[in-house]
Amino acid sequence: MSSPYDDLPATEWRHVTEELLDAHPLSRERIVQVVRSAWASIFRSRIGDLVIGTDIFPQPQVLGFFLHELIPVELAKEEPGWRRGSGAEKDAEFPSPNDHAGRQDDAHHRRRGRR
C-alpha cells in the first residue's frame, strides 16, 4: 500500500496532512473528540484490580494498539454509518453512497432471482 507521503521531503508532510484532514468526511474537531473518547476509555479500563495510568503504565506500543482498536469502535458507536473495518478494509469504514446503491441493487436482483 502506498502512502501519500512517499517520495516527499519531510518539509511537505504538513501540507499533505492538512489536505488529508480537509478531505476527511469528519471535521477535525470531531476526529479529536473521538480520539479523546478512546483515551478516556483507556484510562477507565482495569486489568484485574489495576487501573491503567494509576497502577500500571503500559508501553507506548501497547497504548497505540489500544487506540488502534478503540478509535474505530468509538467512531462506530457515535457516528451513524461508520463501522469497524475488517480484513483488507481500513480500520474504520464508512460506505460511500455508491457502495450503498450497489448493495441495494444487489438485494433487488436477489429478490428477483437474478443473482
C-alpha positions, 0 to 999 in steps of 0.5 A: 500500500502506498502512502501519500507521503512517499517520495516527499521531503519531510518539509511537505508532510504538513501540507499533505496532512492538512489536505488529508484532514480537509478531505476527511468526511469528519471535521477535525474537531470531531476526529479529536473528540473521538480520539479523546473518547478512546483515551478516556476509555483507556484510562477507565479500563482495569486489568484485574484490580489495576487501573491503567495510568494509576497502577500500571503504565503500559508501553507506548506500543501497547497504548497505540494498539489500544487506540488502534482498536478503540478509535474505530469502535468509538467512531462506530458507536457515535457516528451513524454509518461508520463501522469497524473495518475488517480484513483488507478494509481500513480500520474504520469504514464508512460506505460511500453512497455508491457502495450503498446503491450497489448493495441495494441493487444487489438485494433487488436482483436477489429478490428477483432471482437474478443473482 
